[in-house]
Amino acid sequence: MSFIVRQIALKASGEEIVRTARVEGDTLTIGRDAACEIHLPDLAVDPRHARVRSSGGNTLTIESIANQPFEVNGRSTVRRELNLAAGAELGFGGYRLTLARDDASGLPEITVRRIEAVSESAEDRDLGTAYTLKGLLPGKRVSAWGFALLVLLSCLAWPVWSYMQFDHAKTRPAQFHGDELWSPGKLSQAHQQLGRDCQACHTQAFVAVRDNACLTCHTQDAHQHIADRPGQTAAQRLTLARGAPAGMAKFQRAVADAFNRPAGRCTDCHTEHEGSGPMPATQQRFCTDCHAAMKERLKDTKLADAGDFGTSHPVLQASLVSGFDGTTPRFTRTALGPAAREEGGLKFTHAQHLSATNGVAQMVRRRVGNFKASGALGCGDCHVADPSGTRFEPVRMETACQSCHSLTFDQIGGTFRTLRHGEPAMVVADLRAFYRSTGPARPASLGGLARRVPGDAARQSDARDYARAVHFYPARADQAIAAVFSPSGACGDCHQITRGGPAASAGFAVQPVAQSSRYFTKGWFTHDRHRQTPCAECHVGVTRSNDAREVLIPGLDGAGGCRTCHVGEGGAHIARVDHPVASTCAMCHDFHAAGGAPWAARKAETRRAPLAGADRRRVPAPAPAPRVAER
Amino acid sequence: MATLLSEPGLETGPAETAATAAATTTTAAPRRTRKISRERVSAHDGFLTHASGRWAKVGGTLALLSLGLYLFAGVSAAHFGGSWLGYSLGTIGALLIVWLTMLGMRKRAITPGRWSLKAWTSAHVYLGLALLVVGTLHSGFNFAWNVHTLAWALMLLVIASGMFGVWAYAVLPRALSDNRFDAGGAITEKQMIEALRSLDRQLHEAAQPLAPDDAALVETSLDEDPFAGSLVARVSGSYPNCATRRAARQLREARAFRPRTAGDPLDKVDSLLARKEAMLGRMRRHLKLKAWLQLWLYVHVPMTFALLAALSAHIVSVFFYW
């Protein structure tokens, strides 16, 4: 018995070299040892790995020598009977042995073939990529497209889809929508409830936010800056006032037009997405662009040019009572200054009333508890702030003056009768009635119980005198009336009295009285924001003035003037300012000219009371304050 | 010759010699002949110093101009990119990004001259750095969780990876070539793997007489793929489970208690394993340096495309919700 062993080696060209050997004997060893009949130079093979024994006939037995396994037909084993006719494939390390029967001789034939390279490094590889990171990281091309696609889908397709989904819907559900990814910043406090709904303002794609988006909600508080005039619309006038843009502004305008951003929209001034605080106040340049040199462009304007508050604001003009048309007061805007006078119709001595040393002060000291302070009268004893704290209620005779300037003329029991304020005819009638219904005091000598001088002469004289007194008593009413209306009388003390009145008021006429409820009709001033300042710091003349016609309202400059504290937007000032308050136009003026508090001041209100939820102080747009004329 | 003529003193005709001198009997000390030194002038001028940093100046000017305008143009910072300055910076930034991206196309066509690839690369680096200023000022420092900040962040990522790339290109090639040099000169990548293959063949040969246990150890070394290893291993150059090193160690441990015999095949195997380990070490250093040279591009390029996408979304969103 013998075996035929075919060793197959490969040339570099890939050609096979077959060496055939015939091994005599019944057994055959396979191993790394060169002495083995089948020598397999492979380190995974034992020096003497397996033995093949012919059991005669068609069967071969292969078994491991050192119990080291080998493969038969792909299965690991240490011993196996092999059928020569069926053939088998044996695996030892990197070698494959194929068992078959040699057709010519009929002997078992074992073909040996190396199928694995000696080492891993000997494997063929593409040196162009072996030294690169290829295979360790996703390819640059793949990840580039992947990331780009991811970003486009999430940041472009999704937002556009969410826009299209609600394009014609009235509202959007309060959940996250894709287009919120586009929001450049939080909406301001006032618009917070719109936060989720980009389409509330951005109604049309690729169309800049138009005014109708704003006016959907702002139906009440968006007013025209100026009114139309005959032959000139407000828009034309505004364009004229602004003048044609030049230079950089012209270029900016051209670019904005090219990109479909028309000028004159609400959003030009009211910018959004700038943080969740209150909307920032409109910058000064939005006003001064037109107003700083408007006279040049708008010849017929009555407005003086106004630039920075600190340096180029025109003189303040107050709406003063300049006289009366019948009983209706006539208001004239007058430049504030030492010469300004208001013909309110009253006499009043501020200095005398506020003195801490005279009779007025003495009266205050005597009547403890009736006045706010105990040493002298204070401003607040007569001037009471209105509920908003902005302005003052008109000073009323009944509440302010009458506690000292009593109109009492009679006492019945514990009840005092007073003259009726504001009704001269009734004063006359009351006085006449008083003297008609009462008599002079009856002399004691006429009583029966009095001790008398002996004789009748004295008594008759008294009786005659009394009778005369009784007869003429009603006539004393005229004297009393004349006294009341005289310059030092109860009425004349405060009012200007003239003759020429109706007979009902005994020929006396009281001049009508008017108090202005708002001096600055074109601007906004609130006492509320100036509470920490004592009155006389601004109303400096009050301790010297004994003429009610003097206007004690501070002006722009001088002692107590606005510029004592207020400087321009950028801090510009003329005189020295110790504690400057930067002031833009928007602090006092309202572009929309609604007559109420300017937007910036309203904003300050809300900031001062940042109460949450139900406690939040509502700040509606105040109705235009009526110009109250008090008589 | 051109360099000779430009040497001072040699512009006019041939140099004076004793034979041609007008006065040969001069008492003046003979003029020392000017030594013409051969200075090695390297023609190489890297992209960082190209044209004396022309693009560094351009980029620096752009950045300073943007910063100056931002600080002094008096545009309210609250206006984000919506002021004239914001739109200008945004337009410049977007054009820059598109142009910078085009290096990827441009680099595939190598041309000489003023608009050479080197000039282009130099401009890419310095204008890319200027973009950092332009893009950030365009943001007005208003950041939120939105597409606009995403675009800015991606831009930052791209620029940062690019800066790392510049550093890598400036520093690592020297280390790379140092690593390739040894007593026998420089070896190429092909030679590295060939050397390993040769060592493996020798190991295989030398290990034939070994006992099965020892042979199995050598086999693990042979079975080890020299290019195997995760990204972390490549980048760190650390291969704690190196089969070759372990095989060498275990063989030495096993031998420690065996009697020494002359012609022990283990001697040869041991020395071969040591050589293979050294070769592997060098190759791994090479792989590490190459990984560092390449890794940044795996961030730079994909992030650039993500940035282009985010930039498109940013621009579309601005006009969409105008």
Contacts between the chains, C-beta under 8 A, distances in Angstrom:
chain1	res1	chain2	res2	distance
A	32	B	208	6.2
A	32	B	215	7.3
A	34	B	208	8.0
A	41	B	204	7.6
A	41	B	208	5.6
A	43	B	204	6.6
A	43	B	207	5.2
A	43	B	208	7.5
A	43	B	210	7.3
A	43	B	215	4.1
A	43	B	216	7.1
A	43	B	218	5.5
A	43	B	219	4.2
A	43	B	222	6.9
A	44	B	215	7.5
A	44	B	216	7.3
A	44	B	219	5.5
A	46	B	212	4.8
A	47	B	211	7.5
A	47	B	212	7.1
A	66	B	212	7.3
A	68	B	212	7.0
A	118	B	200	6.2
A	118	B	201	5.9
A	118	B	204	4.6
A	118	B	222	6.6
A	119	B	197	7.1
A	119	B	200	3.5
A	119	B	201	7.4
A	119	B	203	7.5
A	119	B	204	6.5
A	119	B	222	3.8
A	119	B	223	7.1
A	120	B	200	7.9
A	120	B	222	6.6
A	120	B	223	5.3
A	120	B	224	5.9
A	120	B	225	4.6
A	120	B	226	7.3
A	121	B	193	6.5
A	121	B	196	4.5
A	121	B	197	5.1
A	121	B	200	5.1
A	121	B	222	7.9
A	121	B	225	7.5
A	121	B	226	5.3
A	122	B	197	5.0
A	122	B	200	6.1
A	122	B	201	7.3
A	123	B	225	7.8
A	125	B	193	7.7
A	125	B	227	7.3
A	127	B	189	6.1
A	127	B	190	5.7
A	127	B	193	6.7
A	130	B	189	7.8
A	130	B	193	7.3
A	130	B	227	5.3
A	131	B	189	5.3
A	131	B	227	7.9
A	131	B	286	7.2
A	131	B	287	6.4
A	131	B	290	5.6
A	132	B	290	6.9
A	132	B	294	6.1
A	133	B	231	7.1
A	133	B	234	6.8
A	133	B	291	5.7
A	133	B	294	5.2
A	133	B	295	6.6
A	133	B	298	6.8
A	136	B	230	7.0
A	136	B	231	4.5
A	136	B	234	6.2
A	137	B	231	6.2
A	137	B	295	7.9
A	137	B	298	5.2
A	140	B	297	6.5
A	140	B	298	5.9
A	140	B	301	4.5
A	140	B	302	6.0
A	143	B	298	7.4
A	143	B	302	4.0
A	144	B	301	5.6
A	144	B	302	4.3
A	144	B	304	7.3
A	144	B	305	3.9
A	144	B	306	7.7
A	145	B	305	6.8
A	146	B	302	7.5
A	147	B	302	5.1
A	147	B	303	7.0
A	147	B	305	6.1
A	147	B	306	3.7
A	147	B	309	7.4
A	148	B	305	4.1
A	148	B	306	5.6
A	148	B	308	6.5
A	148	B	309	4.1
A	149	B	309	7.4
A	150	B	306	7.4
A	150	B	309	7.9
A	151	B	150	7.4
A	151	B	154	7.9
A	151	B	306	5.1
A	151	B	309	3.9
A	151	B	310	4.9
A	151	B	313	6.6
A	152	B	309	4.6
A	152	B	312	7.1
A	152	B	313	6.6
A	155	B	147	4.3
A	155	B	150	6.6
A	155	B	309	7.5
A	155	B	310	6.1
A	155	B	313	4.0
A	155	B	314	8.0
A	155	B	317	7.8
A	156	B	309	7.6
A	156	B	312	6.7
A	156	B	313	4.0
A	156	B	316	6.1
A	156	B	317	7.6
A	159	B	147	7.9
A	159	B	313	7.9
A	159	B	317	6.7
A	159	B	320	7.8
A	160	B	320	7.2
A	163	B	320	7.4
A	179	B	317	7.9
A	179	B	321	7.1
A	180	B	146	7.9
A	181	B	145	8.0
A	181	B	146	5.5
A	181	B	147	5.1
A	181	B	317	8.0
A	182	B	146	6.3
A	182	B	147	5.8
A	182	B	148	7.9
A	182	B	317	4.0
A	182	B	320	7.4
A	182	B	321	6.0
A	183	B	144	7.4
A	183	B	146	5.7
A	184	B	80	5.5
A	184	B	81	7.9
A	184	B	142	7.1
A	184	B	144	7.3
A	184	B	146	6.5
A	184	B	148	5.7
A	185	B	80	6.9
A	185	B	142	5.9
A	185	B	144	6.0
A	186	B	144	7.6
A	198	B	321	6.2
A	202	B	320	7.9
A	202	B	321	4.1
A	202	B	322	7.6
A	205	B	320	5.3
A	205	B	321	7.8
A	206	B	319	5.7
A	206	B	320	6.0
A	206	B	322	6.1
A	207	B	322	6.3
A	208	B	322	4.1
A	209	B	322	7.2
A	248	B	84	7.5
A	252	B	84	5.5
A	255	B	84	8.0
A	255	B	87	7.7
A	259	B	319	7.6
A	259	B	322	7.7
A	260	B	322	7.0
A	261	B	322	6.8
A	271	B	78	7.2
A	271	B	79	6.8
A	271	B	82	7.6
A	273	B	80	7.4
A	274	B	78	4.6
A	274	B	79	7.8
A	274	B	80	7.6
A	275	B	78	7.6
A	280	B	78	6.2
A	283	B	76	6.9
